[in-house]
Every structure is written in structure tokens, then in C-alpha cells.
Amino acid sequence: MDQILADILVGTRTPYPVIFARLCGAILLGALIGIEREKRQQPAGLRTHILVSLASAIFAVVAVESVHMASLSGPEVRIDPIRVVEAVTAGVAFLAAGMIVFSKGEVKGLTTGAGMWLAGAVGLSIGFGFWLIAAFAAIASLIVLFILGRMEVALQWKAPEGTEENGSREARHRDAAPTGSENRGR
């Protein structure tokens, strides 16, 4: 039992309260980005952005801590935290690409995909301990998503969210829902 407890409570170079604070920061900043997408009723919203940010932070923390693990410090073991950044970037890009749809000559979901990718970068930044970089990126993303989004509508570059011209989720569901008249008379 002592061996199991020792394995569970493995020592870390970064104190556990700092690690947990980083993970909470990833949750908070991922939520800030996700709230905007949720408000606009995009397929990847609050929970998705939180999970992407949190997972990225965990990968970063594990990468940092694994570099300093005694069991991985032999000459035959080489650990490169940059590979974690590359892997998370590729993994989140794969998820983000799933949000992008090309239909009827229009691309949809690009901003949501980019937001997911940014949430991954924010999570990685916090996981590695770069709080100010992560906070700046999250605030900048809110400016881009909220303020510039409203500016695009005001300048009539884009239709307001939720309109049929914009292809909102409600409009798509409304268009796809059968009215019942199609099945009558058969």
C-alpha cells in the first residue's frame, strides 16, 4: 500500500498548489474564449474550449515535470518538451479542422476552429507557467471575437449572428426540420 501511495503522491519540481493554479487558470481562460462561441451558439462552445485548454495545460505540466523525473534522467532517455507543443498543436488542429465545413460555396466554422486552436495555445502557455502570455492571448481573443465581430456586422461585412444569411445553428435546424407536409398524401 505504501508503494501505491508513493506512486500516487509522486514528488514534483513544481509544487502541487502551483500546478493546480495553472490548471484552474487554463479552465478560466479557456472558458472566456468558449463563452463567446457558446453565446453565438457555435458547435464548439464553452465546454469544448475549457477541455482543450485544460488538456493542453496538463500536457505542458507533464512535459515540464517529466524532464525532472529521476526515473527518466538516465543518459539513454532524452525528453524534449517542444515535442509536447508540436503534438498538442497537431492534435488541437485536428479537432479544429473538424469544426470547419465547406458547404454551398461557403466556409463555416473557421473562427470556432481558430478559437479552439487558441484555447490549446493558452492552455499550453499556462501549463508551462507563462501566465502573462496566456492572459494576454485570452484577452486579445475576446477583443477579436466580441469587438471585431460586432464591427464586422456594423460595417455590413457580415450578417448578424443568428440570421439565416449567416447560417446559424437555429437556421440550419429550422431548414432541415420536416414540416410534416412532405409526408401527407403518400
N, C-alpha and C positions, 0 to 999 in steps of 0.2 A: 504494500500500500504506500509506503514511503517513496518508493521509486516512481509510482504513478503520480503522486503529489509533486515530487521534484520535477517530473516531466511537464506537468500542467503549469507549475509555477516557475518555469524556466526564467533565469535572470536575463535582463535586457540591458543594453547600454543606455538606452533612453528610458527614464523612469516611466512606469505604467501610467501615472496620472498625466504625464505629458502625451503619451501615446493616445490615451482616451480623449484628451482635449483635442488632439489633432483629428481623431475620428469624428468627434462631435462637430468640429469646425467644418469638416468635409460634408457632414449631414446638413448643417446650417446653410453653407454657401451653395451646395447642390440644390437645396430647397428654394433658395432665392431665384436661381435660374429656372427651376422647374415650375415655380408658381406662375411665372409669366406664360409659359407654354400651356399650363393647366387652365389658366384664365381664358386663353384663346381656344381651349378645347382641342388641343393637338393630341395625336395618338400617344406621344411620349411626353408625359406631364410630370407632375410633382414627384411621384414615387420613382419613376424611371430615372430622373435626374439625380435624385438622392442616392439611389442604389449605384449608379455609375460613379458618382463622386466618392461614395464610401468605399466601394470596391477598389477604386484606383488608389485611394489613400492607404488602404490595407496593403495592397501590393507594394507601395512605396515603403511603408513602415517595415514590412517583412524583408524587403531588399536591404534596407539600412541595417536592420538587426542581424540578418544572415551574414553580412560582411564581418561582423564582430563575434560570431559564434565560435567558441573554442573548438567544437567538433568539426567545423568547416574551415579551420585555419591551417590545415596541412599544406605542404608545398604542391601537392597534386591537385588541390582544389583552388580554382580561380573563380571568383564571383565578381560579376560586373553589373552594378546597379543600373547602368544605362540600358541593358537588355530588358529590364523591367519596364522602363519608359517605352522602349520600342514595342514590347509585347502589349502593354496596355493601350498604346496608341493604335496599334493594328486591331486589337480586339474591339475597342470602342468604335473605331472607324467602320468595322464590320456591322456593328449594331446600328450605327448612324445611317449607313448605306441602306439598311432595311427600311428606314423611315422615308426614304426618297422614292417617289413614284413619278413615272412619266406616263401621262395619260392624256389623250386627245390633244397632243401637241403642247402640253403644259407640264412643267416640273413642279411638283408639290412636295412639301416636307423637307426642303433643303435647310430652312432655318432651324427646324426641330432637330435635324441630324447634326447641324453645326453646334447647336446648344448642347447636345449630348456629348459631342467631342470635347467641347469646352468644359463641361462638367467633369469629364475624365481628367483633363489637364489641371483643373482646380483641385481635384482630389489628390492627384499625384503631387502637386505643389505642397499641399498641406501635409501629406504623408511624409514627404522629405523634410518638412519643417519650415518651408518657405511661406509663412503666414501672410506676409505683406503682399507678395506676388499673387497669392490666391485671392486675397481680399480685393486687390486692385482689379484682377481679372473678372471677379464676380460683379463688382460694381460697374465696370466697363460694359459687361454683358447686359446688365439691367438698363443702362443708358441706351445701348444699341437696340435692345428688344422693345423697351417701352417708348422711349422718346423718339427714336428714329422711326419706329413702327407707326407712331401717330403722325409724324412728319410726312411719311410716305402717303398716308391717307389724305392729309390736309393738302398736299401738293397734287393730289389725284394721280399719283404714280401707281397706286394700288387701290383696289376696292376695300372697304372696311371689312374687318374680320366678321364672319357670321353671315355675309351676304352670299347669294347664290353665285355671283360673279367670281367670288373668291374661292368657292369650292369648299366651304366649311363642312365639318362633320355632320351637322344637322341637315344641311342641304343635300349632302350625298345620301344620307339615310332616308330623307324625305323623297328624293328622286328614285331611290332603289326600292322603297316600300310599295308593295302592290296595293292598289286602291280597292280591290275586290271586284271591280267591274270587268277585269280581264277574264275572270273565271265564270262569269254569268253567261248563260246561253249555250254552254257546251254540253 
